[in-house]
Amino acid sequence: MLRPGPLNLLTDVPGLLVGNATDEIARSGVTVVRFPGGWAAGVDVRGGGPGTRETEALSSENGYARLHAAVFSGGSVFGLGAADGVTAALSNAGEGFAVHPAAPRAPIVAGAVLYDLSNDGDKGWGLEPPYRRLGLEAFAAAGQDFALGSVGAGRGARAGLVKGGLGSASLDLGDGLVVGALAAVNPVGSVYMPDGETFWAWPFEIGGEYGGRTPSGPAGAVEPMPADSRLAGKGAALGANTTLALVAVNAALDAGECKRLAMMAQDGLSRAIRPVHTPFDGDVVFAAASGAIDLGDEGRQHRLARLGSAAGDCLARAIARGVYAARA
């Protein structure tokens, strides 16, 4: 049986660093993932109200499809500023593309934001939103171990009508390949089955990582809009919810293959949230590959399909772990 890596976190993929910064006054925060040296990357956006940065730079037809950092933030449009601080810090550390010998290095820092502006935190920041500062703090805090739940980008998140949060999971495929996932969980849909206690992602749980709850019987006919989603009470607003996610592998993939990995990983959202990819959500999945393990040419597409399937399972687990940790 396949098992998680030692930390059961995204950082079980060798080389990755993750840091959180939380502002308890604003009830919001930022999570930064660092890819030292720049990793091949791709992105797939399926939500109806996304808030993103540098997604087009990761398109395979463009010349800069390498990622130096990914920034997930609360704060909606204000949170996009978190990536400014991370960009400056990376450039100052010598990371990024050397476009001109006399110019600062230019790192590719992708970002995505979730909406947490309507919680009870103080958002009276005037002309100085805290997100650039939080981006710098999360960058400085980046390491292999990091907290889950109501921290970083998950601090102000809601999953339907319950607390959302930051989640992560990993899977060791047993042949040197490792897959990891990270999610800031703030969907309009529900992560729970009709009993309100069993995660939709329960079939993918490993070792009781999110409570070990299993269904007591068949679900039967399921309401399309679960009672604990915000859609049931028509309390949703366009762009007010989203799940931000990133999957990573230690394989050698190009930008197009990373895009395919992100597309397959989107299935993890469908396994863990109901409904998902709605007009109210800004769902986005980034994928990155370190290049450490060569997949070869013979059977390459089969190996990529296996990685994508594992990434979807990891992401489903990460979503459930984020809510479980936040509620605990």
Protein Blocks (a to p, Z undefined) as FASTA:
>chain_A
ZZddfkopaklpghiacdddddfklopaddddddehiaadddddfbfbdcdehklmmpmk
bcklccfbdcddehijmlmmmmmmmmmmmmmnopacdfbfkbccddddddddddfklmmb
dfblojmcfklmmmmmmmmmgcfbdcehjehjllmgcehjaccddddddddehnopacdd
ddddfbfbdfbdfkopacfklmmpghhlnoopacfbdebjadfbafkbcklnopacehia
ccddddddfbdcdfklmmmmmmmmmmmmmmmgccehiakbccdcddddehlacgbjnokl
mmmmmmmmmmmmmmmmmmmmmmmmmmZZ
